[in-house]
Amino acid sequence: MYWAIPRGSPNARNAQRFIEFATRAERQAAFAQLIAFGPSNINAYRTIPEDRSRRLSSHPDHLASGVLMNKLWYIEAGSDGRTNAERLRDRWNDWILR
């Protein structure tokens, strides 16, 4: 999950306060009880029951064997000027829309 505050936002300070609140370990743990998103704050796992935490993607044991996403790859452009993200999208659409 990502949080962002648009530049020039009239309530930037309140948005910063909300993000600080929402990323606290206890808030992330409560959220993880309701939806299958693993918390981004690893300290949340201290209060998530073990049977629940093992089913979340960001559990520390799972992170040890995970594959990191190369975000820069998606914006790299080939000789045709198209990005990898554009090519990937087109391949997906060709496959799924057949």
Secondary structure, DSSP 8 states (H G I E B T S, - for coil): ------TT-TTHHHHHHHHHHHTSHHHHHHHHHHSS---SSGGGGGTS-HHHHTTSTT-HHHHTT-----HHHHH-B-TTS-BHHHHHHHHHHHHHT-
